[in-house]
Each structure stands twice: as structure tokens, then as C-alpha cells.
């Protein structure tokens, strides 16, 4: 006796039915046919999509969004501190950057992000974040995947798993990182034990030429009609192979082939910023980060669910020395593009349902880092005890400051917020209950927030 799947595969109309199922899946009739099919949320969400500016290396909170006048008062003096840091640090090191109040909310922001600060009344700054360890790799994993020890699905992968995507001709989760990250860091946009279809698609955004920006977008020797015939033949072979086994990796691979074929037209359009009016291109600027931020907006408006923009892969925000020079240069790369994106999203009516996250994996010490010889390096060591991130759009209560570090900026002291709390809040804004968004693996129901996390109601509009 044949199973239903076997009978369908062996019948005269079997493959036609499979193809029809794929079409129905795209139209919402058979969601199971496509793992990325757009799905309903647990409850009405305020945000439909996410863009994450990830500042790799750890930007200094006391030099960006958490002013500490006490450091100027105690400049050059030793501070009482019992917290352990990776490297030896010395006296209080006041910020070399001026802070100024902005907007009706009067929130103080460093001169490094003066253009972003023009939108401060739309931004909620969390000044009481804390992570688990002062090392980059585990903190990167924690911020992006919710676990600092084991490889877990990234936030983008969980978002796709929960909501799917609204454009079946583009990847639902795209990570742009100019120059690429080391292999060991690519786990930050992985799907891990979730089906492979939910993994982030990496794009090396240092390129301007479309053929290099999206590798192999066109086949140099085979016409598109012949490619379609090849894919149909491959689908028949895969269907036969799948009759005797159930392997989600095979389903994900089949889907990736189909997606790659469909992308040939739509991705060419989405990534081609020459189609934008001159005044929009000028708004973002012609730098690498200006271009990739403009591409991100084009992707978001085309239904891509999650876009992550990495900054600092080549020259990270990990400024153990000469922080004034290095932070100033790094901030100049992205301050304008961030402000341009917010302006542009507002003009297009996309800001209210687009959730923006800005931040790194941890902050930096308020004390100066010392060399092996005990000489001040004019930089700061890693600090996971307290740091800042900010959110905007997508249901965020703008013009808000939540939590605080101590008077010098060593540690989250008022209303501490864990990375699990941040993730729970972002999922909530997307209409997903972080306790209900689970996946059964190895005999356990896993979730992004593990067994932790609370929604930060104070920053939700």
C-alpha cells in the first residue's frame, strides 16, 4: 500500500500536483509548501519588519548615548570599582566628545551622533543593558542569537520562523557586512536547528557593481528557460528521494534553488540604487554604509522581514586605544545614513511599522585602558556590566530614556535590562509572544529567550 506522499509522487499528475501546491503555497492556500510563507502573529503587532544596525566591537556608551559628567569631575583620579575587566584600566577617563540636549524630550546625545539626535523624539534609549561576559564572540552570539555558549538560531531566523516573509522572490532575512566577517562569526545570522530556509542570506555590501554585490545573479551560459527545465528535473529527483525519508535540510535546499531562480529579476531591481532619485541618493550619501542603508530600505519596502547592517567588520568599534580618533571616524560612517533612513521611512509611511535597533555586543569602561607598562592608551576596555542600545519606530515610545548606569557608567544600576528582555520586547512589537515562539529540538522546546526575558513595557507606545 502506498503512502499518500508516495501515491502522489507516483501518479500521473503527481508532479503537476506538487507544482500546483507550490503555487498555492505562495498564495496562502498551502503554507506548508513554503517555509517562508507569510503567517499570522500571536496578536496584532506594531512592527512588520526589523532593521538592525549592529556596531561590531562594542561602541562606548559613555561617549555616545550615556553622558557621565562625573567622569570630567574625577578626570585622572582612580575610581572605586570592584568589577573585573579583561585588561588593566586606570583612572577616570572623561569623554572627549561634547553632549547636547536635543528635541522636545531634551535627551542628551554625543556630538558623534548629532544627525541621529535630530530624531531623538522618535527614539527610546536603553541605558541599562547588561550582557554576560566581556569577550566578543560569546557576547556577539548572545546579542544576535540569545545564547553566549552554544550556537542557536539568530533573531532574524526566529523572526522568519514566526512570521515568514511577505516577498517570496527575495530572502526574508538578509545580513549585509562590507568585506565579510570571519567564518567563526557567521553563526550570528545562522538558523542553527531551525530549518535552513530561515538562515540569513549574506551580502558583501562593499561592492557597487550588481554582479559582484549579488554573486551568480545571472547564469553566463544558460538561458532562463533552460534553467527552469533543470530545476523541474531536479525537483522530480528530489521528490523521489524524499519519498523514503523526511529531511528538512532537503526541503530547505529545494526551496533555496527555487528562491535563487526567482531572485534573478527581483533582486536585480532591489539592489540597484541607481533607480533611486538623485536627491534620495544624496540623502544617504555615496559611502559604503550609505549605499547599504539605502539598499536596506529598498529591501524592507519590498517585503523583506529582517535586515541586519553590520558596521565595523574591518575596523571594529573595539577601540582599546585612541578612542577619540577611532570613534569619531566610525560614527561619521553611519550617523548620516541612520538619520537618512529615519527621514526616508517617515516620508514613505514605513516608519511606524518598521522596528529599528542600534547597538553593539557590549559597552566600554569609563576608566582608561593601560598598556602592559602601565601607560594610558587613551582607549577603553570591554564592559558588559552596563551599556546602551536604542530602538525606534514599530511601536516604540519615542523621546524615552529607560534605565541608568551608575554615576560613572560602570554598571547597570536602575532598571537593568538583559539581552533576553530586549529580545522579548522586540518579538512583542512584532506580535510574537516570546514564551510561545518555540521549536521542538532534541526533545526540548527551545525559544529565543531560553527561560528568561520580560517585555519592557516602559518603552512600548
N, C-alpha and C positions, 0 to 999 in steps of 0.2 A: 504494500500500500504506500502510495506517495504521500509525503507531507504536503501541506498547502503550498509552501515555497517551492518544493520540487515539482509539483504539478504545474504551477505557474511557469516555472522555468522551462519545462519540457513541452508545454502545449504550443500549438501553432501560433497562438497570439501572445505567447509568454513575454517575449522581449518587447513587443509593442506595448503590452500592459505595463511593463516596468518603466518604459519611457513615458507612458501616459501618467504613471504615478509620480514621476519626477516633475512633470509639468503641473500636475495637481498640487504637488508639494510646494512649488513656487507660488501658487495662487492661494495657498492656505487651506487646501482641502485634505491634504495628507501631510501633516507636519513631520511625520516620522521619515518621510522620503528625503528630507533635507535637514541635517542637524543645525543649520543656521537659520532655519525658518523663523520669522518674527513671531514671538509668543507674548501672551499676556503676562502682566506683572502680578504680584500678590495683591497689590492695591494700587490705586492711581498714583503714579509717581509725578514728581515735579520736573524731573530731568529725563530726557530721552537719549542723551549721548554724553560722553565724557571726553575731555581733553586734559591730559596730564603733562605739565611742564616739569620734567624731572631733572633737577640740578645735581648731577653726579659728583660725589666727593664730599658734600656737606657744606652748604653755604653758612656763613656765620650769622646767627640770629641777632647778635648784639651789634652787627654792622648793617642790618637790613630792615627788620620789622620789629625789633625789641630794644628800644633805646634804654641805655643804662647810665644816667648822669653820675651815679655813684662811682663809676669807673674813672671818670675825669677827676672827681674829688680825691680819690685814693690813688691816682696815677703814680706808678713807680713804687708803690708800697706793697708789701706782702699781704695777702688776704687769708683770713682764717678759712680753711677748706679741708675737709676730711675725705672728699671724693677722690677716688683713684682715677688717674688718667693714663693713657698709653705711654706718654712721654713726659719728661720732666718739664714743668712750667714754673714761671717765676712770679713777678709782681703783676698788679693790676695793669691792664693794657686798655686804655680808653679807645673808643672807636675813632679812627681818623676821618670819619665821614660825618657831615652835619645832618641832623634830623630836623624835620619841619612838619608842622601840623597841616593837614590837607582836608578839604571838603567840609561839609556841614558837621560831620562826625568829629572832626579835629584829630583824627588818628595820626600819630607821628610815624613818618616813614623816612628812611635814609635817602640822601641825595642820589644814591646808586640806582634807585627805582623811582625817580621823580616823575617819569611819564606814566608808569603804572599807578603811582599815587594819585594821579588825576582822577582815577576811577575808585578811590578808596571807599566811597559811599556805597559801592556795589560789592565790596569785599568783606569777608569775615576772616580776621587774623586769629589764628590759634597760637598763643604764645606759651602754651604749657604742654607741648608734645614731649614724649619721652620714648626711648627705644630700650633695647635690652643689653647690647654690648657696644663697645666703642670701635669695632672693626668694620671695615667697609663691606666685605662680602656678606656676612650674616645680616647686617643692617639693610643692605640692598634687598636681600631676599625677604626680610620682614616687611619692609615698606611696600614692596611690589607683590609679594606672594603670601603674606600673613604668617610666615614661619621663618625663624632665623637659623634653624638647624637642618631641616630636611627640605628637599625640593618639593614644592607644592604648586598647584595651578596659580597663575598670576591673576591679579584683579581683573584685567581685561578678559582673560579666559572665563572667569566666573561670570562676568557680565554677559558675555556671549551665551554661555550655558543657560543663564537665567532668562534672557530676553531675546536671543537671536539677533538678527540684523535686518535692516529694512531694505537693503540693496543686495540682491543675490548675484550681482555681477562684479562686486568688489569684496575684498576680505572685510570681515566685520571688525577686526582688531588689527591695527597697523602700528608698528613701532618704528619711528624714524630716528636714526642715530648717525650723524655725519662721521664717516670714517670707520664706523663699526665699533663694537665692544669686544673685549677679549672673549674667547669661547666660553670661559667659565661664567661670564656674566650674562650670556644669552638666556640663561634659565629665568631671567627676570621678565620675559614675555612668553614663557612656556605654557603648555596646557597640562603637563605632568600626567596624572592619572585620569584627567578628563579626556574625552575623545580628541584626537589630533586636530579635528576641524576647528577647535576653539583656540588653537595656538596663534600667537601674534605673527603677522607677516612682517618681516624685517625689510626696511628700505634704507639704503645708504644715501642719505639726502645731501651728501657733499656734491653730488653730480648735478649739472644743469641740463645736460643732453638727455632727452627722454629715453633713448635706447640704453643708456647707462644707468639712469635712475631706476628703471624697471628692467631688470635683465630678462633677455629672451622674450620680450613682449611680442615680437613677431618671428615667425619661422622663416629663415632666409631662403629655403628651398622648396617648401611645401605650401601649396595654396590652402586657403581656409576650408574649402570644401573637402579636400583630401584629409586634412586634419580631423574634420568631423567624422569621416568614414573610419579613420584609425581609432578614434575614441569609441565609436559604436562597436567596433570589433573588440576592442579591449574590454568594454563593458560586458559583452557577451561572455568572454573568457572569465572575467571576474565573477559574473553571476554563477557560472558553472562551478567555479572554485568555492564560492560561498555557500553552495547548496549543502555541503557536508560539514560546514563549520561556521561558527559565529565569531567574527573577529572585528571589533570596532575600528582597529587600525586600517583594515582593508576598506571599510566603509568610508573612513576619513580620506584615504588615498584616492578612491574613486571620486569623491566629492572634490578633492583638490584638483584633479585633472579637468573636471568639468568647469570648475571656477576659473582655472587658468585659461581655458578656451574662451569663456565668456568675457574675461577681463581684457582681451586683446583690444576691444573697441572702447569700453568704458573707462579703463584705467588710463589709456592714452589721453582721453579728454580730461579726466580728473586731475592728472598730474601736470598738465600743460598750462602753466600760469600765463603764457603769452596770450591766452584767451581773455584774460582779465583786463579791464580798462586801465589806462596808464596811471590814473590818479589812485587806484587801489594798489597797484604795484609799488607806487611811490610811498604810499602809506606804510606798507610793511618794510620797505627797503630792499636793496638788492644783495644783502648779505646771505650767507647760507641759512642762518636762522630766520631771517625774514622770509626767504623763499619757502622754507619747510613749514613755517607757520601759516603762510597763505595756502599752501597745498593742503594743510590740515583742515583749514576752513572749507575748502572745496570738497574734501572727503566727508566732512561732517554733514554738509548740506545735501550730500548725495546718499545719506543713509548709513554711513559707516558708524558703528556704535561706539568704538573706543579708539582714540588716537593718543599715542604717547610720544612726546617730543623730548628726546634726551639732549641735554646740554652739558658740555664738559667732559665728553668721552676722551678727546685728545688732550685737552688741558683742563683737568678737573678743578672743581671748587675746593679741592683738598689743599688749601694754602697754609702750609706749615711755616712758611716764611714770606716776607714782603707782601703781606695781605692787602695793603693799600693799593699797590700797583696791580696785583693779580685780580682782586675782587672788582676793582674799577673796570678793568678790561673785560672781564667775564660778564658783568652786569650790563655793560654797554652793548654787548651782543644781543641781549634778549629783552631789555627793558622796552625798547621801541616796538618790537614785534608783538609783545604781550599786550601793550596798550592798543596797538593797531587792531589786534584780534577782538578785543572787547568792543571797541568802537564799531568794527565791521559787523560783528554778530548783532549788535543793537540795531544797526541800520537795516539788517535783513530779517529782523524779528526772530532771531535764533538764540539770543542771549538768555531769555527767561527759561528755556528748556535745555540749555547746554551747561553742564557742570564743569567748572574749571578748577583744577588742583595745581598748586605751585609748591615746590619744596624739594628737599633732598632726603638723604637717609638719616642724618642727624645734624647737630649744630657744631659749634666750636667753643673752646674755652674762653672765658673772659680774661684769663691770665695769659701772658706772653709765653710762647714756647721757647725753650732753651736748647742750645746746641750741646753736644757731648762735653764741651769745655765750659758750659755754663753761661754762654753768651746769648743774649736775647736775639731771636731770629726774626723778630717783628712779624710773626705769624701766630696762629692759634692751633692747638691740638684738637683732636676729636672730642666731642661732648654729646653723649647720648642721654644725659640726665635731664636736659631741657633744651628745647629748640622751637622754631616756629615754622608753620606752614600757613597757607591761606587758601580759601575757596571763594568762588564767585559764581553767579548765575544759578540756574537749575534749582530754585527753591531755597537759596542761601539768604539769610538775613544780613544785608549789606551794612556797612558802617559799624561793624561789630568787632570788638576785641574780646576773646574768650580766654580766661586763664592768665596766669603770670608765672614767670620765674622769680627767684629771689632777687634782692636789690642789685646783685652783681651779674646775674644771668647764669649761675652755675646749674641750678636745678629747678624743675617744675615744682612750684610751691602751692599755687592756688588753682583749684580745679584741674588737676593733672589729666591729660588725655593720652591714652595709649594708641598705638597704631591700630589695634583691633577696634577701638572706639571710632577712629577716623573711618575705617573701612565699613563699619556698621552704619555710620551716618551716611556715607556715600551710597551704599546699597539702598538705604531707606529713601533717599531722594530719588532713586531710580525706580522706586516702587517695589523693592525686594526686601523681604524680612530676612536678615542675616541668619536667624536661627532656623528658618525653613528652607533656605537655599542650601541643600545638601546633595552629596553624591556618594553612593554606596561603593566602597572600595576596600578590598582585603578584610571584609567582614565588619566594616565600620562605616558609619555615616559621617563623612567629612564635610566641613564647611570652611569658608574663607577665614572666619574669625575664631576657629577652633572651638573652645568652650568659653570664650571671653566676649567682650565687646558690649557697648551700650551706645545708643543713639544720642548724640549731643544736641538735645532739643533747643538749647540756648542759641544756636546759630541757624536754626531752621525757621524760615519766614512763616 
